[in-house]
Amino acid sequence: MSGIRVFLFFVLCGAALALSGQTDYQAAANRFAGKPALRGAKISLSVIDMSTHREVAALNSREALEPASSLKLVSTATALIVLGKDFRFKTELQMDGYLDAEGILQGNIYLKGYGDPSLGSGREGCMDLDSLMDWLCDRISEAGIRGIAGDVVADDSWFAGPPVPEGWTEKDGGNYYAAGLWSLNVAENMYRLQFRQNPKIGGPVSVLGMKPRVEGLKIYSRLTSGTPGSGDNAYIYGFPYDFEREVRGTIPAGSGVFTIKGSLPDAPLFAAQQLRAHLAKAGIAVDGEAKVWRKPKPEKPRALIAVLHSPPLSMLVEWTNRESLNLYAEAFLRAVGKKREQEGSVAAGVKTVREVWAERGLDLACLKMADGSGLSANDAVCAYTLAVLVRKMYADELLQKTFLNSLPVAGERGSMKHFLKDSPARGRLYAKTGSKQGVRSFTGYAQSRSTGKWLAFSVIVNDYESGASAVRREMLAFLERLCL
């Protein structure tokens, strides 16, 4: 009898401890919601015990809010599942026509894109723009081509739909972080715009130039000088195919050169123009023009000259989640749609996302997905769905390490590098950050220092009235509590 009592004592103690832990997390969530910085804000919060799959803290956890870049976890996770961590995007160099006795190609050169967002980026394992163009010229020369009677054509036919998803604004559209996504992308579809600073606060700021030069692009500056040290508050207004753009806002007063980054109006056309120019420098004359092919099927048979592959998807996902690269997330969404639905569109990508997670037992009823990156104002998802999604990724033995390795870590790497450096959360809090005007979010994993327990979480805050830094500070304080 005494043995049964001892057994029951330990069972009840264990249950009490589990309940205490659960209650403690909920109490911390309640205190978080009561902070002055969160007054009037919308909150969706979910914390899930990874070992029991139970939700141990919740605040409106089934309410869909705008997630900002936490949505990238949906895109990157789905891409790893559908495409595989070893998948590589490809880009093909092609030709049609024939090579005459003098080495003149009686036809066209084609650069066909298959959605690679890293082409010409200069990142690890990728050539930069000039090196890429030189490499292409070398392959053309090795094919025996001494001149080209036709055109240099960028083939943009692989993906479908507009380069920019619904819900992106003109204020964002001309800036590098809102670059359009085409079948053929180059140098992350970005250029740098230089300005001569004005030492007088409120004075006009003039454009010095752009690197690299984008043919036909006209920039009109309405910039003025802000206070010294005020940072980059300049926005380039424009959408894809707009070759006249206006810059508004401020840059710091000063006497030097200030640089911001803009989005290419037409990345495939820019790639064709760059290749044509580099061919001329290499002594391979092109009689025709730089053009873009956007139709689904080629008119003439083409021969393959060379193929170029991206780094593996695992590396691209790492860059995307750690640095919050919108362009890459958009490429992943369209790529999974192309793989499963044979259409590289946002709609096909979203359909694939829903099907893939339904197969894994996750209902995405609360998800409204207008893009792959979280930049669209039309995106919404609840914290519970994101927390369950990351829990399921952790449970995937094939993808767990890759997905976990892609996340920023408190005090150590990515967008969390400068947060919670001197706290128990350092090295134990893995979180994708999300931020845009009126939106802050964190989604990922926390490991308790005292128990070793792993928790999956998502915290989304919208429409706060206080400053963004105060909201973030309270969110980080709550997440630090999960790591004690």
Stockholm file with secondary structure:
# STOCKHOLM 1.0

chainA/1-484         MSGIRVFLFFVLCGAALALSGQTDYQAAANRFAGKPALRGAKISLSVIDMSTHREVAALNSREALEPASSLKLVSTATALIVLGKDFRFKTELQMDGYLDAEGILQGNIYLKGYGDPSLGSGREGCMDLDSLMDWLCDRISEAGIRGIAGDVVADDSWFAGPPVPEGWTEKDGGNYYAAGLWSLNVAENMYRLQFRQNPKIGGPVSVLGMKPRVEGLKIYSRLTSGTPGSGDNAYIYGFPYDFEREVRGTIPAGSGVFTIKGSLPDAPLFAAQQLRAHLAKAGIAVDGEAKVWRKPKPEKPRALIAVLHSPPLSMLVEWTNRESLNLYAEAFLRAVGKKREQEGSVAAGVKTVREVWAERGLDLACLKMADGSGLSANDAVCAYTLAVLVRKMYADELLQKTFLNSLPVAGERGSMKHFLKDSPARGRLYAKTGSKQGVRSFTGYAQSRSTGKWLAFSVIVNDYESGASAVRREMLAFLERLCL
#=GR chainA/1-484 SS CHHHHHHHHHHHHHHHHHHHHHHHHHHHHHHHHTSGGGTTCEEEEEEEETTTCCEEEEESTTCEECCGGGGHHHHHHHHHHHHCTTCCCEEEEEECSEECTTSEEESCEEEEECCCSSTTBCSTTCCBHHHHHHHHHHHHHHTTCCEESSCEEEECCSBCSCSSCTTCCHHHHTBGGGCCCCSSCCGGGEEEEEEECCSSTTCBCEEEEEESCCTTCEEEECCEEESTTCCCEEEEECCTTCCEEEEEEEEECCSSEEEEEEECSCHHHHHHHHHHHHHHHTTCEESSCEEEECSSSCSSCCEEEEEEECCCHHHHHHHHHHHTCHHHHHHHHHHHHHHHHSCBSHHHHHHHHHHHHHHTTCCCTTCBCSSSSSCSTTCBEEHHHHHHHHHHHHHCTTTHHHHHHHSCBTTTBGGGTTSSTTSTTTTTEEEEEEEETTEEEEEEEEECTTTCCEEEEEEEEESCSSCHHHHHHHHHHHHHHHTC
#=GC SS_cons         CHHHHHHHHHHHHHHHHHHHHHHHHHHHHHHHHTSGGGTTCEEEEEEEETTTCCEEEEESTTCEECCGGGGHHHHHHHHHHHHCTTCCCEEEEEECSEECTTSEEESCEEEEECCCSSTTBCSTTCCBHHHHHHHHHHHHHHTTCCEESSCEEEECCSBCSCSSCTTCCHHHHTBGGGCCCCSSCCGGGEEEEEEECCSSTTCBCEEEEEESCCTTCEEEECCEEESTTCCCEEEEECCTTCCEEEEEEEEECCSSEEEEEEECSCHHHHHHHHHHHHHHHTTCEESSCEEEECSSSCSSCCEEEEEEECCCHHHHHHHHHHHTCHHHHHHHHHHHHHHHHSCBSHHHHHHHHHHHHHHTTCCCTTCBCSSSSSCSTTCBEEHHHHHHHHHHHHHCTTTHHHHHHHSCBTTTBGGGTTSSTTSTTTTTEEEEEEEETTEEEEEEEEECTTTCCEEEEEEEEESCSSCHHHHHHHHHHHHHHHTC
//
